[in-house]
Amino acid sequence: MITYEEIEKLRSSLAPDDSVLSVYLRVPADQAEVRALSRRAINLMMGAAARTPGQLRDEDAQQVLRTVAAQASDRLDTTLGIFVSGQLGLNQVVPLPAGLPERAVLAVRPHVRPLLAALQRHPDHRIVIIDHRRAWLLAVAGDRVETVATIPADRMPRDGFGGWFLEPSHGLERVTELTAHLYQDAAAILDRQARYGGSQPIVIGGYADSVTHLLALLPRAVLTSYAGGFAADPHELTLASARQLAAPVLAHWAERRERQLVQELTTPAQGVRVAIGLDDSLAAVNTGDADLLLIPDDPIVPGFHCERCDVLTRTSDGCCDWGAASRPVADLLEEMTTRLQHEGEQVVSARTLPCEAVARLR
């Protein structure tokens, strides 16, 4: 998986024309079906070339095919994000979870909406493993999982700190003089993490009665980040198996939150101001009135960007300058996403959305 920082670095690659090729290709779980991938990649790139004539460079297309041939067999049941521009010296491959929509896009920068959707649905998170005598706190970031704390501590504490041993590199406050009670200590450290270490989702696993006991002691701030739990014998778990058991719990939590947000914004409560539909959402983004944008996964919506007044429009003459400095953009949803995120606002991608876009207004 990729991080938000790496996405920003990728998004900063800017070409003078629509020559940056982004390809998202699903690799099947069956090795026998991998042979058909090159043909699918060609079809996707031909579609992109038809939408953006004259911009697909043969050497870039060939690089994509070489990447597919070299990596697909080792990446079964994933989605490959491939970003190529000979003009910029760009050649990057990002393995992603399966299930993202396939596409190829030619634009001035890499097309990153599917990358953002993947991070939204597979966020960094914490896993607590607990039994009657011991608890472990695991940090999961992308493909990495590690133990960041145990209670009682696995090793002698440093500098007089006791209880949970916390690595400062994880941004969690060290806790001193915790009580000897396992569940109270566990609840206390999770409470401090929620208040000082961020609001990452939490999955709790272990003996069923231990999970229930810990849940009963968690404060409200922690419960809002609780994604769900799983039953397992902690003594038979490894870091990898804990992450594997937590993955479907986290996926269900992310999908539930996504559906809830769609419901809230498409049928807003009294006092919640929204712009429903692409045209109204575009207007809200252009005027800086949107603080959250909800967009669908699948469609790619071509449009225009006026380089004089900085307005995004569906048509070339849709701005106040009547298109005097408008240039085509491959995907308005991508441009809207980039603009809002650079303003520090939130963008959520939805698998099912009954319209082209919804913006929540300030």
C-alpha positions in Angstrom: 0.0 0.0 0.0 0.9 3.6 -0.4 0.9 6.5 2.1 -0.8 9.9 1.8 2.7 11.4 1.7 3.7 9.2 -1.2 0.4 10.0 -3.0 1.2 13.7 -2.7 4.7 13.2 -4.0 3.2 11.2 -7.0 0.6 13.9 -7.6 3.3 16.6 -7.7 4.7 15.0 -10.9 3.4 17.6 -13.5 3.8 17.4 -17.3 3.3 20.3 -19.7 0.6 18.3 -21.5 -1.8 15.3 -20.9 1.0 12.8 -21.3 1.1 11.1 -17.9 -0.3 7.6 -18.2 -2.1 6.1 -15.2 -3.4 2.5 -15.5 -5.3 0.5 -12.9 -5.5 -3.2 -13.8 -7.1 -6.0 -11.8 -4.9 -9.0 -11.5 -7.0 -12.2 -11.1 -6.6 -14.7 -8.3 -6.2 -17.5 -10.8 -2.7 -17.7 -12.4 -4.2 -19.2 -15.6 -6.1 -15.9 -16.2 -3.0 -13.7 -16.0 -2.2 -14.2 -19.7 -5.3 -12.1 -20.7 -4.0 -9.1 -18.7 -1.9 -7.6 -21.5 -4.9 -7.4 -23.8 -7.0 -5.8 -21.1 -4.2 -3.2 -20.5 -4.1 -2.5 -24.2 -7.9 -1.9 -24.3 -7.8 0.4 -21.4 -4.9 2.4 -22.9 -6.7 2.6 -26.2 -9.8 4.0 -24.4 -7.6 6.7 -22.8 -6.0 7.6 -26.1 -9.5 7.9 -27.7 -10.5 10.4 -25.0 -7.2 12.3 -25.2 -6.0 12.1 -28.8 -2.4 12.5 -29.6 -1.1 12.1 -26.0 -0.4 8.4 -25.6 3.3 7.8 -26.3 4.1 4.3 -27.7 7.1 3.9 -25.3 4.9 4.6 -22.3 2.4 2.1 -23.4 5.1 -0.5 -24.0 6.5 0.2 -20.5 3.1 -0.5 -19.0 3.0 -3.9 -20.9 6.5 -4.8 -19.7 5.4 -4.0 -16.1 2.3 -6.2 -16.4 4.4 -9.1 -17.8 7.0 -8.7 -15.1 4.8 -8.3 -12.0 1.3 -9.7 -12.5 2.2 -13.3 -11.7 3.6 -12.2 -8.3 0.6 -10.0 -7.5 -2.4 -12.3 -7.8 -5.7 -11.0 -6.5 -4.6 -7.4 -6.4 -5.0 -4.2 -8.4 -1.9 -2.8 -10.0 -1.6 1.0 -10.2 1.0 1.8 -12.9 2.1 5.4 -13.5 4.4 6.1 -16.5 5.7 9.2 -18.2 8.9 9.0 -20.3 8.8 12.8 -20.5 9.1 13.1 -16.7 11.1 10.0 -16.1 8.2 8.5 -14.1 7.8 4.7 -13.8 6.1 3.7 -10.6 4.0 0.6 -9.7 1.7 0.5 -6.6 0.1 -2.8 -5.6 -3.4 -2.2 -4.2 -6.2 -4.3 -2.8 -8.4 -6.1 -5.3 -11.8 -4.6 -6.1 -10.8 -1.1 -7.4 -12.3 -0.1 -10.8 -10.1 -0.6 -13.8 -9.2 2.4 -15.9 -6.5 4.2 -17.9 -6.2 8.0 -17.8 -4.0 10.5 -19.7 -3.5 13.7 -17.8 -0.9 16.3 -16.8 -0.4 14.4 -13.5 -1.0 10.9 -12.2 -4.6 10.0 -11.6 -4.8 9.2 -7.9 -8.5 8.9 -7.0 -8.3 5.0 -6.8 -5.2 5.3 -4.5 -7.1 7.6 -2.2 -10.1 5.2 -2.2 -7.9 2.3 -1.3 -6.4 4.2 1.7 -9.9 5.3 2.8 -11.0 1.6 2.9 -7.8 0.2 4.3 -6.7 2.9 6.8 -3.8 2.6 9.3 -5.3 1.2 12.4 -4.6 -0.4 15.8 -5.3 -3.9 17.0 -5.6 -4.8 20.7 -5.1 -8.5 21.5 -6.2 -9.4 25.0 -6.6 -12.4 27.3 -7.0 -12.7 31.0 -3.4 -11.8 31.9 -1.9 -9.9 29.1 -2.6 -7.4 26.3 -0.8 -6.3 23.2 -1.2 -3.2 21.1 -0.3 -3.6 17.4 0.1 -0.8 14.9 -0.8 -1.6 11.3 0.3 0.8 8.6 -0.1 -0.5 5.0 1.6 -3.9 4.8 3.5 -3.3 8.1 2.4 -4.6 11.5 4.3 -4.4 14.7 3.9 -4.6 18.4 4.1 -1.1 20.0 3.0 -1.9 23.5 2.4 -4.7 25.9 0.8 -4.9 29.4 2.5 -6.0 31.6 5.6 -4.7 29.8 7.7 -7.2 28.0 11.0 -5.5 29.0 12.3 -3.3 31.7 10.9 0.2 31.3 13.3 3.1 30.7 13.6 6.3 32.6 11.2 5.2 35.3 8.3 4.6 33.0 6.1 1.5 33.8 3.0 -0.3 32.6 2.6 -0.1 28.8 5.9 0.4 27.0 5.3 2.8 24.2 7.8 3.6 21.4 7.9 7.4 21.0 8.2 7.0 17.2 4.5 6.1 17.1 3.4 9.4 18.5 1.8 7.8 21.6 2.3 9.4 25.0 4.2 7.2 27.5 2.1 6.3 30.4 3.5 6.2 34.0 2.4 4.4 37.1 -0.5 2.6 35.6 -2.5 0.4 38.0 -2.0 -3.4 38.1 -5.4 -4.1 36.7 -5.2 -5.3 33.1 -8.5 -4.0 31.7 -8.3 -0.6 33.4 -4.8 -0.2 32.1 -5.7 -1.2 28.6 -8.7 1.2 28.7 -6.5 4.0 30.0 -3.9 3.7 27.3 -6.5 3.5 24.6 -8.1 6.6 26.0 -4.8 8.5 26.0 -4.2 7.3 22.4 -7.6 8.6 21.3 -6.9 12.0 22.9 -3.2 12.5 22.1 -2.3 10.0 19.4 -5.1 10.4 16.8 -8.4 8.7 16.0 -7.2 5.7 14.1 -9.8 2.8 14.1 -9.3 0.1 16.7 -10.0 -3.6 16.4 -10.0 -5.7 19.5 -9.3 -9.5 19.4 -8.8 -12.3 21.8 -11.0 -14.4 24.1 -14.6 -13.3 23.7 -15.1 -12.6 27.4 -11.9 -10.5 27.5 -13.0 -8.5 24.5 -16.4 -7.9 26.2 -14.8 -6.9 29.5 -12.5 -4.4 27.8 -15.3 -2.9 25.8 -17.4 -2.3 28.9 -14.6 -0.1 30.3 -13.8 2.0 27.2 -14.6 5.7 27.4 -16.8 7.3 24.7 -13.8 8.8 22.9 -12.4 5.3 22.3 -15.7 3.7 21.4 -16.2 6.2 18.5 -13.0 4.7 17.0 -14.0 1.1 17.7 -14.3 -0.8 14.4 -15.2 -4.2 15.8 -13.7 -7.3 17.3 -12.9 -11.0 16.6 -12.6 -14.0 18.8 -9.2 -15.9 18.8 -6.8 -17.6 21.2 -4.1 -14.9 21.7 -1.4 -17.5 22.2 -1.9 -18.9 18.7 -1.8 -15.5 17.0 1.1 -14.1 15.1 1.4 -10.5 13.9 0.4 -11.6 10.4 -2.6 -13.6 11.5 -3.9 -10.9 13.8 -3.8 -8.4 10.9 -5.5 -11.0 8.7 -8.3 -11.5 11.2 -8.7 -7.8 11.7 -8.9 -7.0 7.9 -12.5 -8.1 7.3 -13.6 -6.3 10.5 -12.0 -3.1 9.3 -13.4 -3.5 5.8 -16.9 -3.9 7.1 -16.5 -0.8 9.4 -15.2 1.3 6.5 -18.1 0.3 4.2 -20.6 0.9 7.0 -19.2 4.4 7.5 -19.3 5.0 3.8 -23.0 4.0 3.5 -23.9 6.1 6.5 -22.2 9.2 5.0 -24.0 8.7 1.7 -27.3 8.4 3.5 -26.6 11.5 5.6 -25.6 13.7 2.7 -28.2 12.6 0.1 -31.1 13.0 2.6 -29.7 15.7 4.8 -31.1 16.5 8.2 -32.5 20.0 9.0 -29.7 22.5 9.3 -27.2 20.5 7.1 -26.5 22.3 3.9 -25.5 20.3 0.9 -25.1 20.7 -2.9 -26.4 17.6 -4.7 -25.3 16.9 -8.2 -22.1 17.7 -10.1 -23.0 21.2 -11.3 -23.9 22.4 -7.8 -20.9 20.6 -6.2 -18.6 22.2 -8.8 -20.0 25.6 -7.8 -19.4 24.9 -4.1 -15.8 23.8 -4.8 -15.1 26.8 -7.1 -16.3 29.3 -4.5 -14.6 27.5 -1.5 -17.9 26.7 0.2 -17.4 22.9 0.4 -15.9 21.3 3.4 -16.5 17.7 2.4 -16.9 16.1 -1.1 -18.6 12.8 -1.7 -17.9 11.3 -5.2 -18.6 7.9 -6.8 -15.8 5.4 -7.6 -16.4 4.6 -11.2 -17.1 7.5 -13.5 -14.5 9.7 -15.2 -16.0 13.0 -16.0 -14.1 15.2 -18.5 -14.3 18.9 -18.2 -12.3 22.1 -18.3 -10.1 24.3 -16.0 -9.8 28.0 -16.7 -6.2 29.0 -16.1 -7.1 32.6 -15.7 -10.0 32.5 -13.1 -9.1 29.0 -11.8 -12.7 27.7 -12.2 -13.6 24.1 -13.0 -16.4 23.7 -15.5 -18.2 21.0 -17.6 -17.9 23.1 -20.7 -15.1 25.2 -22.3 -17.1 28.4 -22.0 -18.6 27.9 -18.5 -16.4 30.4 -16.6 -16.7 34.2 -16.4 -13.9 34.6 -19.0 -16.1 32.6 -21.5 -13.4 30.0 -21.9 -10.6 32.4 -23.0 -8.0 30.4 -21.0 -9.8 27.1 -20.5 -7.9 23.8 -21.1 -9.5 20.3 -21.0 -9.0 18.1 -18.0 -9.3 14.4 -18.1 -11.5 14.1 -14.9 -13.3 16.8 -13.1 -13.7 14.6 -10.0 -10.0 14.2 -9.8 -9.5 18.0 -10.1 -12.1 18.6 -7.4 -10.5 16.1 -5.2 -7.1 17.6 -5.6 -8.3 21.1 -4.9 -10.3 20.3 -1.8 -7.5 18.1 -0.3 -5.0 20.9 -0.9 -7.3 23.1 1.1 -7.3 20.6 4.0 -10.9 19.4 3.4 -12.1 15.8 3.2 -13.0 13.8 0.1 -14.8 10.4 0.4 -15.2 8.0 -2.5 -18.4 5.8 -2.5 -19.0 2.5 -4.2 -22.7 3.4 -4.6 -23.9 7.0 -5.0 -27.2 8.1 -6.6 -25.7 11.2 -8.2 -22.4 12.4 -9.7 -21.3 14.2 -6.6 -22.4 15.7 -3.3 -20.7 18.6 -1.4 -21.4 19.5 2.2 -21.4 23.2 2.6 -19.7 25.2 5.4 
